[in-house]
């Protein structure tokens, strides 16, 4: 029987148009910086992709800078010094939410002592009152704040009120960055209405290849200093020969995602409703995190009291279902979830957090299979969890 893949928040399978675009780009010989015909053919691939990615978020193509992925895009974007609409700006402090991705928690080019944490509530929503107080404190002390908040959480799917955040940040001359990795291509997102000055996105989260991402700024006159220095690629914003095939695949995936993002969001919401209703039918003790909040429609994070994530993940995998703990670390082991900790979830329950995330190729049959497997494994998983803890 075919495996069921419900881990799109980690990486989404490559879309056929992205594969085709990559194969076509790989057939080209030239370096995109070369002036000869071969080089210009490669350049055309890059610029086509730039326009495709820009359309996905309603941006100017000249405001898109390609990177090796979202981690690099975030590291570059979080800069104390930048040009905002051609105006030199220096930020003194970085404010990030308590549930940010490790790439944001690393702080980019801000010194560790310059990073402050904005608390969240029990659903994982940013505490707007706390942010307002923090911004006022820094403003009164003559400090400019750089605020970075994710659009949708990678573990729970909770979506932040970006417009409200922007209305707090901009009146005090702050800079607003959004990690839009988990929302773009899954839910309608527009750079202008988000209020963000710059965003970071990833190719492989929306069905493009791994190894490509982008910084997208509000306008072409907003620039961050290059993190990778050397040649003048990406109009001087990011040195290094472009990964033309990955960029071409990124563009094709962005175009495919943009074609029906509103319809797709509704379809994914329907799958999520079926999945969560099924979980509750199997066991009424299941807890779905951030359920009352607005969530990106492809994400469910849940736990069953007494069942640890590590034991459950193994059981699911042996049954042919790929899901994730929302806290899978780089070593592939299961670590404590910083998101659930920040939400003040009971540690015993948080240990059992399981994330199921759907995507462009998820079918109704995949949800049915997940629920069949869950019905079989959750009771033995609880027993095994108790044995391991003993």
Secondary structure as GFF3:
##gff-version 3
##sequence-region A 1 390
A	DSSP	beta_strand	4	5	.	.	.	ID=ss1
A	DSSP	alpha_helix	16	26	.	.	.	ID=ss2
A	DSSP	alpha_helix	37	57	.	.	.	ID=ss3
A	DSSP	three_ten_helix	61	63	.	.	.	ID=ss4
A	DSSP	beta_strand	64	67	.	.	.	ID=ss5
A	DSSP	alpha_helix	70	77	.	.	.	ID=ss6
A	DSSP	beta_strand	81	84	.	.	.	ID=ss7
A	DSSP	beta_strand	87	90	.	.	.	ID=ss8
A	DSSP	beta_strand	93	97	.	.	.	ID=ss9
A	DSSP	alpha_helix	102	105	.	.	.	ID=ss10
A	DSSP	three_ten_helix	112	114	.	.	.	ID=ss11
A	DSSP	beta_strand	115	118	.	.	.	ID=ss12
A	DSSP	alpha_helix	128	140	.	.	.	ID=ss13
A	DSSP	beta_strand	145	150	.	.	.	ID=ss14
A	DSSP	alpha_helix	162	169	.	.	.	ID=ss15
A	DSSP	three_ten_helix	170	172	.	.	.	ID=ss16
A	DSSP	beta_strand	175	179	.	.	.	ID=ss17
A	DSSP	alpha_helix	191	194	.	.	.	ID=ss18
A	DSSP	beta_strand	198	202	.	.	.	ID=ss19
A	DSSP	beta_strand	213	217	.	.	.	ID=ss20
A	DSSP	beta_strand	223	224	.	.	.	ID=ss21
A	DSSP	three_ten_helix	234	236	.	.	.	ID=ss22
A	DSSP	alpha_helix	244	259	.	.	.	ID=ss23
A	DSSP	alpha_helix	261	282	.	.	.	ID=ss24
A	DSSP	beta_strand	287	288	.	.	.	ID=ss25
A	DSSP	beta_strand	299	303	.	.	.	ID=ss26
A	DSSP	alpha_helix	309	318	.	.	.	ID=ss27
A	DSSP	beta_strand	321	322	.	.	.	ID=ss28
A	DSSP	alpha_helix	338	342	.	.	.	ID=ss29
A	DSSP	alpha_helix	347	350	.	.	.	ID=ss30
A	DSSP	beta_strand	354	357	.	.	.	ID=ss31
A	DSSP	alpha_helix	364	389	.	.	.	ID=ss32
###
